[in-house]
Amino acid sequence: MSRLREIWEILINKVDKISLEEFRSSYGEEALEMAISPNPYFSIKENYLRVNNWPKRFTNFESGKKDDELVEILIDYLKNGYRSKNIQIIEEIKSNLSIDDTRIYKTLGRKGYLKYNELPFFFIEEPISVNLEEDNYERVDLTNLYSFSVDDDETIEVDDAISIDGNKIYIHVADVSSSLKISKNLHLLERVISLYLPEKNFYFLPSDVIEKLSLHNGIKNSLTLLLEFDENYKLKNYKFLRAKIKLKDRFNYKTFEKILLIEPFKKLLSISRKFQLMRLNNGGYSYVLPLKKFKIEENGVKYELIDLNSKSYFVVSELMILYNYIASKLLKKNGFPAVYRNYEEKTSTNLNENDPLYYYKIMNAFKSTILSSSPKPHCILGLDVYAQFTSPLRRVYDIINQEHLHRLLDNLQPIYSNEKIEEFIRIAVRVEKRKKFIQRNRLDFWTYVYIKENYKDKIIRGFVCRVNDKWSELFFPEFLITEKVYYKGLDIGKKVNCLVKDVDPFGGKMDIFIVK
């Protein structure tokens, strides 16, 4: 093959094709046999060899020239990645043109060679295995309590559950770290979090491990926070328990919304409101973006924008923040490093739920939290310290923090130093950013697919969010996307009606015209 490449390098900038006879006479019979066999450098066409200039063919293809052979090669690569039989051709194209995999994917998609739900290899995670240990802790038997979880119907990672017993509230979290140690499963740092795409979910942990450690289906181990309140819902005492629990019910959010209207569930609402008020008085913010949800069916895409301001989401969210706060405060008090989430910067923004740009301002007002082994305030939440513990089936950081909580409960020293946790963070945060980018990308992708299927040549409503002397940017709250239009003289916040002329899901944009 190296001899064939040498010949190709001689010919590539001189000729587009060469006859079989001329090739034989110039380079010999053996070279000809290699050239007519499958290879990236030459393609046989009737009585001549085409000298393949793959980068040029790719740019010609992007410009509109048909090339079925190149399409087949590119699709094989998107399906198989670096295991593709055509990897040499792909590397030739990418290195010469300085392009990435996304450009190849978008090019094929825009030209109609890919189905919307075909994921390229760089979105797909390989299956993994983990090493589990036997749980050796003595546990309090709480299986007699009425314990319930609140999740979406399709959830399999049941991380948390709740019990109510008079003035006592139990928040149960799946005790993953008692069986799974990060130090013995370092490859989990390269997975970091579960990835939920409209097409498919890619879980952080293998399905058999989820089945074993998730709180549903039988008696399961939990790291439970027992909270005791007085009659005014003031916290009197708390205690962490290693427990065994058994779920009696699994509610979805719509059902739980109705249940919160009756006792004893109603008290969860009062406790959550009291805790949130404390956070707000400390300078925290109360905001939440709606959740985009898609259902991909043969006859089209169903789309729903789910309001997370409902009572059911509010209660679950506040109780989990409370668990995380108490646990992280305990670690900080005892000098334990952990994966803390810090946000020290005070954000000055005027949020009004009646503002048509409310969601746009939320999306642009706050930066990402900073992960650190050292605790600092979380000003968005209005808390002096914050780390996460309540999603150990979905997030590697929670397992690390859970391990240290166990060590503290046993009066042992931390197993991970600040330096080791910082090393963990450096590895994991890079992957986490990539996964979150993919998730946002696919949610926007399917948003544009939905608009294309349902609103092409129709009117959608937008609001002006940015302007300059050439264009205006519009925000569409129904879809949580923005789009530029070359139209001047509009005021920020003005409502405009837009005609959707065309939509490019792969490019993440649409052609719109303002209509009066």
C-alpha positions, 0 to 999 in steps of 0.5 A, a space after each residue: 500500500 505504501 508503494 501505491 501511495 507513492 505513485 498516487 502522490 506523483 499523479 495527484 497534482 498532474 492528472 485526474 485519470 490515467 489509462 490502465 495500459 499507461 499505468 501498467 507501462 509506467 509502474 508495472 503489473 504488480 502496482 496495477 493489480 494493487 490499483 484495481 483492488 479496493 484502495 483509497 487512492 485509485 478507482 477503476 472506471 472502464 479502461 482507466 484509473 481515476 486518481 482520487 482527490 478526495 478533499 476536492 471531491 468533498 468540496 465539489 460534493 458540498 457545492 452540489 456535485 453528485 458523488 454516490 461513491 463518496 456518499 457511501 464512504 461518508 455514511 459508512 464512516 458516520 456509522 462505524 467511526 474509526 472502525 470504518 473500512 474507509 478511514 484512510 479516505 476520511 483522514 485524507 479529507 479531514 486533514 486536507 480541509 481542516 474539517 470535523 465530523 460535524 461538518 460531514 454529518 451536516 453536509 450529508 443531512 442537508 442533502 437528504 442522505 440521512 434520516 433525522 433519527 440516525 445518530 452519527 458515531 460521535 454521539 453514541 457511547 459504547 457499553 461499559 462494565 463496572 466493578 461492584 463490591 458487596 455492601 457491608 454496612 449495617 442498615 436501619 430497616 425502613 421498609 415499613 414506611 410508606 415510601 414513594 418516588 416521583 419521576 417521569 413514567 419512563 425513568 429507570 434511574 430511580 435515585 431518590 424517594 420520600 417518606 412521611 411519618 408525622 413530623 418526620 420527613 425521610 429523603 432516601 437516595 440510592 446508596 450507590 457508593 457502598 457498592 461502587 467505588 470510583 477509585 476502582 472504576 476510573 473509566 466512569 470519569 469519562 462518562 460523567 453523566 447520563 445523556 438523554 437524547 430524543 432518539 435514545 438514552 445513554 445511561 451513565 451506568 450499565 443497565 444491570 447495575 441500574 437495576 440492582 441499585 435503583 430504588 424501585 423493584 424490591 428492597 434497596 439500600 439507601 443513604 437516607 436523610 431524616 428531617 424532624 420539623 416542629 409544627 411551624 415546619 422549622 427544622 429541629 433535627 436531622 440525621 443521616 441513616 444507612 437504610 433499607 427501603 421498599 417503594 410502595 408507589 411510583 408517581 409521575 409528576 402529573 399524579 403527584 401534583 394532585 396528591 400534593 393537595 391532600 395530607 400528609 403530602 401537603 406538608 411537603 409543599 409548606 416545607 419546600 416553600 419555607 426552605 425556598 424562602 430562606 434561599 431567596 432571602 439569602 440572595 438566591 434566585 427562583 427560576 426554572 426553564 421549561 423542559 423540551 420533550 419529544 416523542 419520535 413516531 413513524 408519522 412525525 414528531 410530537 413536541 411538548 414544552 413542560 412547565 417545571 414551575 408546577 408544585 410537583 417539580 417544585 417540591 421534588 427539586 427543593 427537597 433534593 436541594 435541601 438534602 444536598 445542602 445539609 450533606 455538603 454543609 456537613 462535609 465542609 464543617 468537617 474539612 472534607 473535600 468534595 466536588 462542590 458547585 460554586 457560584 460566587 458572582 452576584 448576578 444583576 438581572 431583572 426577571 419578571 415572569 410576565 416578560 415575553 423575554 423571561 426565558 431568554 433572559 434566564 438563558 443568557 443571565 447565568 454562567 455555569 457553576 464552577 466545580 472545585 474541591 474547596 467549598 465556596 458560596 452558590 449565590 444563584 441558590 442563595 446557599 453558603 455551600 453546595 454539592 450534589 449527592 442525590 443523583 448517584 445513578 446519573 452522575 459521577 460527582 454524586 458518587 464521589 461525594 457520597 463516598 466521602 459522606 460515608 467516610 464522615 459517618 464512620 469517623 474516617 479520614 477522606 479517601 480522596 485528597 483535594 488534589 485527587 478530586 481536582 484531577 477527577 474534575 479536570 477529566 470529567 468536566 471536559 466530557 460533561 461539557 461535550 455531553 451537554 453540548 450534544 444534548 442541547 444540539 439534539 434538542 434544538 435539532 428536533 425543535 427545527 424538525 418539528 417546526 419544519 413538519 408543522 409550521 413551514 409556510 405558516 406563522 409563528 410568534 416571536 419577540 425582539 431580543 437583540 437589535 443592531 443597525 443591520 438585523 434583529 434577533 427574535 426569540 421564540 418562547 414556544 420553542 426556546 430558540 432565537 433567529 436573526 432576520 435582516 429587518 431594522 427599526 424594531 424595539 426590544 420586546 416587540 411582538 412580531 409575526 414571522 412566516 417560516 419559509 424554510 427550515 434546516 434542522 442540520 444547520 440549526 436555523 430557519 428562513 423567516 420573514 416578518 409579516 405585518 
